[in-house]
Structure formats: C-alpha cells, structure tokens
Amino acid sequence: RAVQQCGTATLLDFYSTTERRRPVHVCVSLDRRNAEQDIARLRLMLEALIGAEICPSEAESVLASARTLAPGLAIRCIGSTGGVDLSGLVGLLLSARATEADNLGGLVLALDQHRDLLTGRGQLSDLLRIRIVEKDVCIDVVEAKFSTGAISLQSSAVIEAQHQVRSTIERLAQFSLEHPLILRTRSRLARAIVHRIHLGGSAPSRPKQSKELLEAVLDPRVKIQIGGGASGSIHAWSVNGTTQETRTVLPSGESLCIHSRDTTLLQLRGLS
C-alpha cells in the first residue's frame, strides 16, 4: 500500500506464491516514466477492439479503474499483442461498475486478481461481491462477457457464462460450511478482502463498512450465504451494432443483462 501511494508506478500488482516450500512475495509494476507510451499503446488497442476513437484521458480512466480492481490483468494487457486479455479486462471493469451502481453495497473482488481464493479445476466467474445482508455475509457471483460480435440469448458466450457462474457457486460452497477448521478456510476470503482494500477498494469514507465486513468473515458464528438465494448475474457487453439491449432472468436462475453497442461505449467512456 505504501509503495502504491508513492506514485512511482502506473500499475502495481502484488501476490504471494510458494517456492521450495517457502512463501515468496512478488511485486510487479509498470514504471510511471513510461506511462505516456503505455497509455498511447493502450489507447490504440482499445480503438482496434471497439472500432471507435478513444482519447488519452479515456485510456487513462481504464487504467485507473484497473489499478484498484485487477492490476495484474491490466499489466498483461499492456504487454500482450492480442486483444483477448484486453476484452476480458474491459468486460470486467464495465461489469464491476454496473454491479456497484445498483447501490447494494459491499466489496467487489476480481477472481483473476485473487487467484488463490478458489483452487481446483473448472472455469470461474469474473467477479464476486461480498456484502453484509442483515446479520449474514452474502457472496454474489457476477460473470462478465465482452464481444466484438453480436450477443443474444442463444449465444455461446451466454451459455458459457451460465456454466462459469454455476461452477463458481459450487466452489464457493466451502465458505458456507460449518466444521472445526472453517476459520482456516475463511481466512483466505479475509486475506482477499484485505488485498482488495490495499489496492484501493475501500474509499476513505467507508472504513467502518470494510472493518465490519472483515470482522464478519472472520467470525465463524456469522453465516456466509452464497448468492443469497439467487443464481448469480451475467453482464454481456457487445460493440456489434446488431446487439439488442436485453434484461431478463434465465430459466436456470441467472439474471442476464445484454448491453448494446451504444450502452457499451457510453459506459466505457463513463469509467472516468
């Protein structure tokens, strides 16, 4: 957190790993001295992805949003030559903003940034929202999709998103169990929350809510509910002109929002 506040890096990512049975703490950053070139390159990549002009300030807004949510993915985007990582990042940022806009509160985590939270096989969704509902902790699952092609209810992207939401909900079930070692399991979730706060997920005006959320996760007497009875939500963003704005609930229970090109471009430019 202190290094990040020094302002010497455009993007700063930190994570822990184990090598030869010893914990290793890794920090990766993009030097601010190269920020102008990085932003210019990101702007060109965004323009190629969405098929529209992007001004430097809008590219900076994308970086600013990524800095607090998924800096690791943003670093990979700037260093890559293709648009796969970038489309994933754009969908992630837009979906996170849409999730925060519903005013239900809580803290939004990008699972790509917190890779050690859920281990095992199978695809995962992109985002988790962790919030307190009455006296319980509720974890909502959000899947983000971004496409340059048309998206509809029958699209393969929507079908894949449903599988990812279900897989994530199944793997999150471990946090709602009751057993003598549950505190060890919950501590992984608490660590992810702390990392998110360090990245800037907790604004100065919300320190009390962040503290309450962290204490609730670490209290084995507080129940953790996965989805709160819902099956998660899917945000599908498209820059294809034929995509129609759609909001519905799928038969399997997921709420689905398909965003048209106009909405996608508007929200992308509104990240600032």
Secondary structure, DSSP 8 states (H G I E B T S, - for coil): -HHHHTT-EEEEEEEEEEETTEEEEEEEEEEGGGHHHHHHHHHHHHHHHHTS---HHHHHHHHHHHHHH-HHHHHHHHH-SSSHHHHHHHHHHHHHHHHHTT----EEEETTT-TTSS-SSS---SEEEEEEETTEEEEEEEEEEEESS---TT-HHHHHHHHHHHHHHHHHGGGG--STTHHHHHHHHHHHHHHHIIIIIS-TT-HHHHHHHHHHHT-TTS-EEEGGGS--EEEEEE--TT---EEEE-TTS-EEEEE-HHHHHHHHHTT-
